[in-house]
Amino acid sequence: MLTVTLVASFAAAALWQQWRAGEVETAERARVQSAWILVGALDWSRLILREDSLARTGDGTDNLTEPWSVPLAEARLSTFLAANRNVAQVEDASTDTADAFLSGQISDQQALLNLRNLVQDNQVEPVALRQFARLFEYLGLPAPQLDGLARQMVQAVSAEGDAANVPLLPQNAAQLTWWGLAPAVVEQLAPYVTLLPVRTKVNLNTAGAVVLWASGDGLSMAQAQQLVQSRERQHFKSEADAAKLLGNAGNAITPATHTVASQYFEVRGQLRLDGAVVQERSLVLKQRGDVRTLWRERGALPAAAAAPGAGPYNAPPTPAP
């Protein structure tokens, strides 16, 4: 009886180890497949942006009527791979895409206020500080938090003082919690700010009304909304087009702070495979004929900021009293 019990125990242990090894192998295969598929999706988005940069018929602007601005709703991956030259592809054990769903979007990062603009010549830049002060007031955030943010940005960018005390420069706005900002504050800022490697201008064709209002000295919210409504009919081909629309308030739009074309874009992709969800986002730099990936991260990501000017879902929150 003892022998039978021992044999049964050993057999059960062996079966469990075999089952566990199979599950680990399946999970690892799904992870590797997901990673390669998302790399392919990133390459596809880079191709779209590259073709946009080479377009001969365009006017050199970036606006919300272009192909890159259309998000990819969740779709079964097999619909993209169903046929090649009208010949159905053969499914095998290594290409199980029947239950894989892909979604993603490309968003213009110059539609947001760039925190890097707070620093110029190793000191706080006054125009950018006024822009962010308006945004902080709009969101009901304390002004001292902005002062502290600007101070740490100067220290991180200029690397002044003791190297051990220089704050680590975040790679993106979601990492501002490194500098002591509460997650709730970062979440409030997320739809309106970005952190790019260099100083940038706000794109008049893609920015939302709140960002446009905050970016222009002397610009009212009504005038910012007027800009958004006008570009829905015809995008701006130059900064002068937007300034002309505003009449006497047109001096709020200047080539020093605004533009009609963008270079920095964020690419987000999500793959749902066998119950697992893999997310990835990348920052890419678009130049004529070339699109380079500056950084890429994978994992549980914060929700994407809503695309500006696309309807009620993107309406700005009610200002704090």
Buried (B, 14 or more C-beta within 10 A) or exposed (E): EEEEEEEEEEEEEEEEEEEEEEEEEEEEBBBEBBBEBBBBBBEBBBEBBBEBBEEEEEEEBBBBEBEBBEBBEEEBBBEBBEEEEEEEEEEEEEBBBEEBBBBBBBBBBBBBBBBBBBBBEEEBBEBBBBBBBBBBBBBEBEEEBBBBBBBBBBBBBEEEEEEEEBBEBBBBBBBBEBBEBEEEBBEBBBBBBBBBBEEBBBBBBBBBBBBBBBBBBEBEBEBBBBBBEBBEEEBBBBBEBBBEBBEEBBEBBBEEBBBBBBBBBBBBBBBBBEEEEBBBBBBBBBEEEEBEBEEBEBEEEBEBBBBBBEEEEBEBEEEEE
